[in-house]
Amino acid sequence: MSTTITAGYKGLVLAIHPTSRGFGWVLFESPLSAVDWGIASAKQGRNARLLARFSRLLDRYEPAVLVLEEFESPTTRADRIRLLCRNMVHLASCKGADTPVYRRNVVRTVFATVGATTRYDIAQVIARHIDAFSHRMPKKRKAWESEDPRQSLFDAAALAITYFTISGH
């Protein structure tokens, strides 16, 4: 176990999934036990406001781990979102949190063991296993529709569950 985890370890894992509007977040204390969650969004001064919101989450919950989806690939994320994620990792690291980053295909591999391969399939599995999320399940998106902001909650939850699965916690 690394010193960053043991120094402030409270068993809390914060997973963040950024979107073009903001980010969805879920706080877990164990693989299927979500403690709190929410969706943050901002229209003006987007990164500054979102980073301030993220900082308040860190201060309030003091998570031992921050989990993000891989964000450095220029084909998957806009420059603004990559910068936001870099700043989140920096803030969390400064507070002693471990900051694993998983590629989307790693998340899919973890959930493929239960037959879920798409983001929607993964969200369905999460909704079935975490009661608090069952009524937040977005409808299946059509190709011409924009993404439901609630999908970011499920994407964040999938990241946290991936962390628990891979780390063995």
C-alpha positions in Angstrom: 0.0 0.0 0.0 1.4 3.4 -0.9 2.0 6.1 1.7 -0.5 8.4 -0.1 -3.3 6.0 0.6 -2.3 5.1 4.2 -1.8 8.7 5.2 -5.4 9.8 4.7 -7.2 6.6 4.0 -10.8 6.7 5.0 -11.9 4.1 2.5 -13.6 6.7 0.3 -13.2 6.5 -3.5 -14.3 9.5 -5.6 -14.9 8.8 -9.3 -15.3 11.7 -11.7 -16.6 11.6 -15.3 -16.2 14.9 -17.1 -18.6 16.0 -19.9 -18.8 19.0 -22.2 -21.1 20.6 -19.6 -19.4 19.7 -16.4 -18.9 16.4 -14.6 -20.7 13.6 -12.9 -19.3 12.3 -9.6 -19.9 9.4 -7.3 -18.4 8.7 -3.9 -18.1 5.1 -2.8 -17.0 3.4 0.5 -17.1 -0.1 -1.0 -17.8 -1.6 -4.5 -21.6 -1.4 -4.3 -22.0 1.2 -1.6 -22.4 4.7 -3.0 -22.3 7.3 -0.3 -23.1 10.4 -2.3 -23.2 11.6 -5.9 -24.1 14.5 -8.1 -23.7 16.4 -11.4 -21.8 19.6 -11.5 -22.2 22.0 -14.5 -21.3 25.5 -15.4 -21.9 27.8 -18.4 -19.5 30.7 -17.9 -16.0 30.4 -16.5 -16.5 26.6 -16.9 -13.2 25.2 -15.8 -12.7 27.6 -12.9 -16.2 26.9 -11.5 -15.9 23.2 -12.0 -12.5 23.1 -10.4 -13.9 25.1 -7.4 -16.7 22.5 -7.1 -14.3 19.7 -7.3 -12.1 21.3 -4.6 -15.1 21.6 -2.3 -15.7 17.8 -2.9 -12.1 17.0 -1.9 -12.4 19.2 1.2 -15.7 17.8 2.3 -15.0 14.1 1.8 -11.2 13.8 1.8 -11.3 10.7 -0.4 -8.3 8.4 -0.4 -8.7 7.8 -4.2 -9.7 9.8 -7.2 -10.6 7.7 -10.2 -10.8 9.2 -13.7 -11.1 7.9 -17.3 -8.0 8.3 -19.5 -8.1 11.9 -20.7 -4.7 12.6 -22.3 -5.5 11.2 -25.8 -6.2 14.2 -28.1 -8.9 12.2 -30.0 -11.1 11.5 -27.0 -11.2 14.7 -25.0 -11.3 18.4 -25.8 -8.3 20.5 -24.7 -10.5 22.2 -22.0 -11.5 18.9 -20.5 -7.9 17.5 -20.6 -6.8 20.7 -18.7 -9.6 20.3 -16.1 -8.7 16.6 -15.5 -5.0 17.5 -15.1 -5.9 20.1 -12.6 -8.2 17.6 -10.7 -5.4 15.1 -10.6 -3.0 17.7 -9.3 -5.4 18.9 -6.5 -6.2 15.4 -5.4 -2.5 14.4 -5.4 -1.6 17.5 -3.3 -4.2 16.3 -0.8 -2.6 12.8 -0.7 -5.1 10.9 -2.8 -4.1 8.1 -5.1 -5.2 9.0 -8.7 -5.6 5.9 -10.9 -6.7 6.6 -14.5 -8.3 3.9 -16.6 -8.8 3.6 -20.3 -12.4 3.1 -21.5 -11.6 -0.4 -22.8 -10.4 -1.5 -19.3 -13.8 -0.5 -17.9 -15.5 -2.4 -20.7 -13.4 -5.5 -20.0 -14.4 -5.4 -16.3 -18.1 -5.2 -17.1 -17.8 -7.7 -20.0 -17.6 -10.4 -17.3 -21.3 -9.7 -16.6 -22.3 -9.3 -20.3 -22.2 -5.5 -20.4 -20.2 -4.0 -23.3 -21.7 -0.6 -24.1 -22.0 2.4 -21.8 -25.8 1.9 -21.7 -25.4 -1.9 -20.8 -22.9 -0.9 -18.0 -25.4 1.7 -16.7 -28.1 -1.0 -16.6 -25.9 -3.3 -14.6 -25.1 -0.5 -12.1 -28.8 0.4 -11.8 -29.7 -3.2 -11.0 -27.0 -3.5 -8.3 -27.1 0.0 -6.7 -30.7 0.8 -5.6 -30.1 4.5 -5.3 -29.3 4.7 -9.0 -32.1 2.6 -10.3 -34.5 5.5 -10.8 -31.8 7.7 -12.3 -31.3 5.4 -15.3 -31.3 7.5 -18.5 -33.2 6.1 -21.5 -31.3 4.6 -24.3 -29.9 7.3 -26.5 -30.7 7.6 -30.1 -27.9 8.5 -32.5 -29.3 12.0 -33.1 -30.0 12.8 -29.4 -27.6 14.5 -27.1 -26.4 12.6 -24.1 -28.5 12.7 -20.9 -26.4 14.3 -18.1 -27.3 11.4 -15.8 -25.2 9.1 -17.9 -22.1 10.8 -16.4 -23.2 9.4 -12.9 -23.2 5.9 -14.3 -19.9 6.4 -16.1 -18.3 7.7 -12.8 -19.8 4.7 -10.9 -18.3 2.3 -13.6 -14.9 3.9 -13.0 -15.1 3.4 -9.2 -16.3 -0.2 -9.6 -13.4 -0.8 -12.1 -11.0 0.6 -9.5 -12.4 -1.8 -6.8 -12.2 -4.8 -9.1 -8.7 -4.1 -10.3 -7.2 -3.1 -6.9 -9.0 -5.9 -5.0 -10.5 -3.6 -2.4 
